[in-house]
Amino acid sequence: MKARLLGVILVALALLSGCATGPDKDDYAAASSEAAGKPRQPATSESSSTADSYTIAGETYNVMTSADDHVEQGIASWYGKKFHGKQTANGERYDMHAMTAAHRELPLPSYVAVENLENGREVVVRVNDRGPFKRNRIIDLSYEAASRLAMMEAGTAPVEIRTVGRPDEGSESATTTGIGSTTEQVSESSAKASAGEVDYYVQVGAFAERDNAYRMAGRADAADLAPSVDVSKHRRSGKQLYRVRVGPLSDAEHVDRVTAGLTEVGITDSHVVIEPATGSQGTATR
């Protein structure tokens, strides 16, 4: 009797373990949006692809009037099967295997070349969705695009994005998505010689007055969040500025921790800067 009971228990345990699934790789965009307390994408008429602006969780985002010549560097994330088949901001269904992406301000649709600055891989995606809504992320890539950029293991990657023209429908690098006559370029470049390890910095200001820059650097330094807080000279539009940066930082998670720490001490206006891993910039304050 005991042997039979033991056998039943073992069979039941085996069935339970067979039905259970281990944790999947996080859908980074999902985690980002939920952590920020915001939905993955706008769900009202304000989020239509022709709207000039839209509002998510009380924050309004203004859509660019033109995508021409837009270049941006920052951290990319990706989203996958949790959103597969769900409606995107321009009314299409999200296909995790298509070469698409989400951006907060670019017009829908826009075509964007995305380069992974760590390995030189590059893809072209069509922006058809809104997001990411987590701070320190500039673009959410589809599962397929992220795979081609070899960023799945880390979940994020330092990237440069630049807008490009719509790929020709008859070109070898374009393929039909199955949604009307839309095409997407899926070519992938070989690794570029300039790619390599990068450092992340959180820039907390750029000041015309040197003393103002050092006051900000002192506030950031007092938070004791990174090895150094640097002040460096920078000329923009013919004007001399003093940039204040916290870093270097090792990865996106480190950036998030530092940004959260800066927010706690009242420094909320910041953005991510990516540089080749050549050491700290400017003159350290300590």
C-alpha positions in Angstrom: 0.0 0.0 0.0 2.8 2.4 0.9 4.7 1.5 -2.2 1.6 2.2 -4.3 1.0 5.5 -2.6 4.6 6.5 -3.1 4.3 5.7 -6.8 1.2 7.9 -7.1 3.0 10.8 -5.5 6.0 10.4 -7.8 3.8 10.3 -10.9 1.9 13.4 -9.7 5.1 15.3 -9.1 6.4 14.3 -12.5 3.2 15.6 -14.2 3.5 18.9 -12.3 7.1 19.4 -13.3 6.2 18.5 -16.9 3.5 21.2 -16.9 5.6 23.8 -15.3 7.8 26.0 -17.5 11.0 27.7 -16.4 11.2 31.5 -16.4 11.6 32.8 -19.9 14.1 35.5 -20.9 12.6 38.7 -19.7 10.8 40.8 -22.3 12.8 43.9 -21.5 10.3 46.4 -22.9 7.6 44.8 -20.8 9.7 45.0 -17.6 10.6 48.6 -18.5 7.1 49.8 -19.0 5.7 48.0 -16.0 8.5 49.2 -13.8 7.7 52.8 -14.9 4.0 52.2 -14.1 3.0 52.9 -17.7 1.4 50.7 -20.3 3.4 49.3 -23.2 1.8 51.5 -25.8 -0.9 54.3 -26.0 -4.3 52.8 -26.2 -6.5 55.9 -27.0 -7.2 57.9 -30.1 -4.4 60.3 -28.9 -1.9 57.6 -29.9 -2.9 57.4 -33.5 -0.1 57.5 -36.0 -1.1 61.0 -37.2 -1.4 62.6 -33.8 1.0 65.5 -33.0 1.2 64.4 -29.3 -0.1 61.7 -27.0 -0.3 61.3 -23.2 0.8 58.2 -21.2 0.3 58.1 -17.4 0.1 61.9 -17.3 3.2 62.6 -19.4 2.8 64.1 -22.8 5.1 63.2 -25.7 5.4 65.4 -28.8 5.8 63.7 -32.1 8.5 65.0 -34.4 7.2 66.9 -37.4 9.9 65.3 -39.5 12.2 62.3 -39.1 14.7 63.6 -41.6 18.4 63.4 -40.5 17.5 62.3 -37.0 20.5 60.7 -35.2 20.5 59.6 -31.6 22.6 57.5 -29.3 21.5 55.6 -26.2 20.3 52.3 -24.9 18.1 49.9 -26.8 15.8 47.3 -25.3 13.5 44.7 -26.9 10.1 43.2 -26.6 8.9 39.8 -27.5 6.2 37.2 -27.1 4.3 38.9 -24.3 3.1 41.4 -26.9 3.1 39.2 -30.0 -0.2 39.7 -31.9 -1.2 42.8 -29.9 -2.1 46.0 -31.5 0.7 48.6 -32.1 0.3 52.3 -31.9 -0.4 52.6 -35.6 -3.0 49.9 -35.7 -1.0 46.9 -36.9 -0.4 43.7 -35.0 2.9 43.4 -33.4 4.9 40.6 -35.0 8.0 39.7 -32.9 9.6 38.1 -36.0 9.3 41.2 -38.1 11.9 44.0 -38.3 10.0 46.6 -36.4 10.6 48.9 -33.4 9.0 51.4 -31.0 10.0 55.0 -30.5 8.5 57.7 -28.4 8.7 60.7 -30.8 9.4 59.6 -34.4 6.5 59.8 -36.8 4.8 56.5 -37.6 6.0 54.9 -39.7 9.7 55.8 -39.9 12.6 53.7 -41.0 15.6 53.6 -38.8 19.1 52.1 -39.1 20.2 50.8 -35.7 23.8 50.0 -35.0 25.0 48.0 -32.0 28.0 50.1 -30.9 29.6 47.1 -29.2 29.8 44.8 -32.1 29.1 46.9 -35.2 26.1 44.9 -36.3 23.4 47.0 -38.0 19.8 46.5 -39.1 17.1 48.7 -40.5 13.7 48.6 -38.8 10.3 50.2 -39.3 9.0 52.1 -36.4 5.3 51.3 -36.0 4.8 51.5 -32.2 5.3 53.8 -29.2 7.7 53.2 -26.4 9.9 52.5 -24.5 8.5 54.4 -21.5 11.3 53.6 -19.1 13.9 56.3 -18.6 17.3 55.7 -20.2 15.9 53.7 -23.2 15.6 55.3 -26.6 14.2 52.4 -28.7 12.4 49.1 -28.2 13.3 46.6 -30.9 11.4 43.5 -32.0 12.7 40.1 -31.0 14.0 39.5 -34.5 15.8 42.8 -34.7 17.4 42.4 -31.3 18.5 38.9 -32.3 20.2 40.2 -35.4 22.0 42.7 -33.3 23.2 40.0 -30.9 21.8 41.7 -27.9 19.5 39.0 -26.6 21.8 37.7 -23.8 22.3 41.2 -22.3 18.8 42.3 -23.0 20.0 45.8 -23.8 22.7 47.4 -26.0 24.3 50.7 -26.6 23.1 51.8 -30.1 23.2 54.6 -32.5 20.0 55.1 -34.5 19.6 57.3 -37.6 16.6 57.7 -39.9 16.8 56.4 -43.4 14.5 56.4 -46.4 11.9 53.7 -47.0 13.6 50.6 -48.6 12.6 50.0 -52.2 10.0 47.2 -52.4 11.9 45.5 -55.1 15.3 45.6 -53.5 17.1 42.5 -52.4 17.2 43.7 -48.8 13.5 44.3 -48.5 10.8 41.7 -47.7 7.0 41.9 -47.6 5.6 41.8 -44.0 2.1 40.7 -44.9 0.6 44.0 -43.9 -0.5 45.7 -47.1 2.4 46.6 -49.2 4.7 47.5 -46.4 8.3 46.4 -46.7 11.2 46.2 -44.3 14.9 46.0 -44.8 16.4 43.1 -43.0 20.0 43.3 -44.2 22.7 43.1 -41.6 26.1 44.7 -42.0 29.4 43.0 -41.0 31.0 44.2 -37.8 32.5 47.7 -38.2 36.1 48.4 -37.3 35.0 51.2 -35.0 32.9 48.9 -32.8 34.2 47.8 -29.4 33.7 48.2 -25.7 31.9 51.3 -24.6 31.5 53.3 -21.4 28.2 54.8 -20.3 27.9 58.2 -18.7 25.0 60.1 -17.2 25.2 63.7 -18.2 23.5 66.0 -15.6 24.0 69.3 -17.3 25.9 71.6 -19.7 26.6 75.1 -18.4 27.9 78.3 -19.9 29.3 79.3 -16.5 32.1 77.1 -15.1 31.1 77.8 -11.5 27.6 76.5 -12.2 29.0 73.3 -13.7 31.2 72.6 -10.7 28.4 73.3 -8.3 26.3 70.7 -10.1 29.3 68.3 -10.1 29.6 68.7 -6.4 26.0 67.8 -5.8 26.3 64.7 -8.0 29.6 63.7 -6.4 28.2 64.0 -2.9 25.7 61.3 -3.9 28.7 58.9 -4.2 27.2 56.9 -7.0 30.1 56.4 -9.4 33.9 56.4 -9.5 34.0 60.0 -10.6 32.0 63.0 -11.7 33.7 64.8 -14.5 33.6 68.3 -15.9 34.8 68.8 -19.5 34.8 71.6 -21.9 32.6 71.4 -25.0 31.9 73.8 -27.8 28.5 73.8 -29.4 27.1 76.2 -31.9 30.2 78.4 -31.3 29.6 78.6 -27.6 31.8 77.2 -24.8 30.0 74.9 -22.5 31.0 72.9 -19.4 29.5 69.4 -19.4 29.0 67.5 -16.2 29.0 63.7 -16.4 28.8 60.9 -13.9 30.8 57.8 -14.8 32.1 55.8 -16.5 29.4 53.2 -15.8 29.5 49.5 -16.9 26.1 48.8 -18.3 22.5 49.8 -18.6 21.6 48.5 -15.1 24.4 50.6 -13.7 23.0 53.6 -15.5 19.6 52.9 -14.1 20.9 52.7 -10.5 22.9 55.9 -10.9 19.9 57.7 -12.4 17.7 56.6 -9.6 20.3 57.7 -7.0 20.6 61.1 -8.7 16.8 61.5 -8.7 16.8 60.8 -4.9 19.0 63.9 -4.4 16.9 66.1 -6.7 18.9 65.8 -9.9 16.2 64.7 -12.4 17.3 66.4 -15.7 19.9 63.9 -17.2 20.5 61.8 -20.2 22.8 58.9 -21.2 26.0 59.4 -23.2 28.0 56.6 -24.7 31.7 56.9 -25.4 34.4 54.4 -26.5 35.9 52.7 -23.5 39.0 55.0 -23.2 38.8 56.0 -19.5 37.0 58.9 -17.8 36.4 62.2 -19.6 37.5 65.6 -18.5 38.8 66.5 -15.0 37.5 64.4 -12.1 36.2 66.3 -9.2 37.8 63.9 -6.7 
